[in-house]
Amino acid sequence: MKPQNFKNHAKSVRGFHGVLFLLLVALLGGSVNFLIKAAPEQMYLASLMVLLSIVLMLMAWYVRIFPLRAQDRAIRAEERLRYYLMTNKTMPKELRMSQIIGLRFASDQEYLALCERAIKENLSQKEIKMAIADWQADHDRV
């Protein structure tokens, strides 16, 4: 596996992020086309197909978002523990969730300084990641 860094750390699953998305868009497009061209006796079926397409798109969205929120909570717990073990203090409340997610890639040597800098300069997740000198890979998040 290639070493992880800022440029290559983002992950996507081709089957989910690519194929499924394209299939859902095609299904919605085909359903809308069917609805537009449907004979009066087919309107009910065409309407149901459009509705089903929208429901499937919403389901795909939430199937992706719900696990990400759970991963965010796990990251927050891990980073709070990490901060506590390093400082014997609780993590500053000023750190936003997006900043905490960015900080998880920082090595222990630069972690505390980056925490302070993130608060003082109101750094974004991307800015925090770009500031990391010694990248610690996270291969588990998808």
C-alpha positions as CSV (number, residue, x, y, z in Angstrom):
1,M,0.0,0.0,0.0
2,K,1.3,3.4,-1.0
3,P,2.1,5.8,1.9
4,Q,-0.8,8.0,2.7
5,N,-0.5,11.8,2.6
6,F,-2.6,14.9,2.0
7,K,-2.9,14.4,-1.7
8,N,-4.0,10.7,-1.7
9,H,-5.8,10.3,1.7
10,A,-9.3,10.7,0.3
11,K,-11.0,7.4,-0.4
12,S,-13.9,6.5,-2.6
13,V,-15.4,3.1,-3.4
14,R,-15.9,2.8,-7.2
15,G,-18.9,0.5,-6.8
16,F,-20.7,2.9,-4.4
17,H,-19.4,6.4,-5.4
18,G,-19.3,5.7,-9.1
19,V,-21.4,2.8,-10.4
20,L,-24.3,3.1,-7.9
21,F,-24.5,6.9,-8.4
22,L,-24.6,6.5,-12.2
23,L,-27.2,3.8,-12.0
24,L,-29.4,5.8,-9.8
25,V,-29.1,8.9,-12.1
26,A,-29.9,6.7,-15.1
27,L,-32.9,5.2,-13.2
28,L,-34.2,8.6,-12.3
29,G,-33.7,9.9,-15.9
30,G,-35.4,6.9,-17.4
31,S,-38.3,7.2,-15.0
32,V,-38.8,10.9,-15.7
33,N,-38.6,10.2,-19.4
34,F,-41.2,7.4,-19.0
35,L,-43.4,9.8,-17.0
36,I,-43.2,12.5,-19.7
37,K,-43.9,10.1,-22.5
38,A,-46.4,7.8,-20.7
39,A,-49.8,7.2,-22.0
40,P,-52.6,8.2,-19.6
41,E,-53.1,4.5,-18.5
42,Q,-49.4,4.3,-17.6
43,M,-49.2,7.5,-15.5
44,Y,-49.7,5.7,-12.2
45,L,-46.8,3.3,-13.0
46,A,-44.6,6.1,-14.3
47,S,-45.2,8.2,-11.2
48,L,-44.4,5.3,-8.9
49,M,-41.1,4.7,-10.8
50,V,-40.1,8.4,-10.4
51,L,-41.0,8.2,-6.7
52,L,-39.1,4.9,-6.3
53,S,-36.1,6.5,-8.0
54,I,-36.2,9.4,-5.6
55,V,-36.6,7.1,-2.6
56,L,-33.6,5.0,-3.7
57,M,-31.4,8.1,-4.1
58,L,-32.4,9.3,-0.6
59,M,-31.6,5.8,0.7
60,A,-28.2,5.8,-1.0
61,W,-27.5,9.2,0.5
62,Y,-28.4,8.2,4.0
63,V,-26.6,4.8,3.7
64,R,-23.4,6.9,3.1
65,I,-24.0,9.7,5.7
66,F,-25.1,7.6,8.7
67,P,-21.8,5.6,8.9
68,L,-19.8,8.7,8.3
69,R,-21.5,10.3,11.4
70,A,-20.7,7.2,13.4
71,Q,-17.0,7.4,12.2
72,D,-17.0,11.1,13.2
73,R,-18.1,10.2,16.7
74,A,-15.4,7.5,17.0
75,I,-12.7,10.0,15.7
76,R,-13.9,12.6,18.2
77,A,-13.6,10.0,21.1
78,E,-10.2,8.9,19.9
79,E,-8.9,12.4,19.6
80,R,-10.3,13.5,23.0
81,L,-8.5,10.5,24.6
82,R,-5.3,11.3,22.7
83,Y,-5.4,14.9,23.8
84,Y,-6.1,13.9,27.4
85,L,-3.3,11.4,27.5
86,M,-0.9,14.0,26.2
87,T,-2.0,16.9,28.4
88,N,-4.0,15.4,31.3
89,K,-6.7,18.0,30.3
90,T,-9.9,17.8,28.3
91,M,-9.8,18.8,24.7
92,P,-10.7,22.5,24.2
93,K,-14.3,23.1,23.4
94,E,-13.3,25.7,20.7
95,L,-12.2,22.9,18.4
96,R,-14.9,22.1,15.8
97,M,-15.6,18.6,14.7
98,S,-14.1,19.3,11.2
99,Q,-10.9,20.5,12.9
100,I,-10.7,17.4,15.1
101,I,-11.2,15.2,12.0
102,G,-8.2,17.0,10.3
103,L,-6.1,16.7,13.4
104,R,-6.3,12.9,13.5
105,F,-3.6,12.7,10.8
106,A,-1.0,14.7,12.9
107,S,1.9,13.0,14.6
108,D,2.1,13.3,18.4
109,Q,5.0,15.6,18.0
110,E,3.0,18.2,16.1
111,Y,-0.5,17.5,17.5
112,L,-0.7,19.9,20.4
113,A,0.8,22.8,18.4
114,L,-1.6,22.2,15.6
115,C,-4.5,22.1,18.1
116,E,-3.6,25.5,19.4
117,R,-3.0,26.9,15.9
118,A,-6.3,25.5,14.7
119,I,-8.1,27.4,17.5
120,K,-6.1,30.6,17.2
121,E,-6.2,30.9,13.4
122,N,-9.6,29.2,13.0
123,L,-8.0,26.7,10.5
124,S,-10.3,24.7,8.3
125,Q,-10.0,20.9,8.1
126,K,-8.1,21.2,4.8
127,E,-5.7,23.9,6.2
128,I,-4.9,21.6,9.1
129,K,-4.2,18.7,6.9
130,M,-2.0,20.8,4.7
131,A,0.0,22.0,7.7
132,I,0.8,18.4,8.9
133,A,4.5,17.6,8.4
134,D,4.5,14.0,9.7
135,W,1.4,12.4,8.3
136,Q,-0.1,9.5,10.3
137,A,-2.2,7.4,7.9
138,D,-5.9,6.5,8.6
139,H,-6.7,3.5,6.4
140,D,-9.9,2.7,8.1
141,R,-12.2,5.5,7.1
142,V,-14.0,5.2,3.8
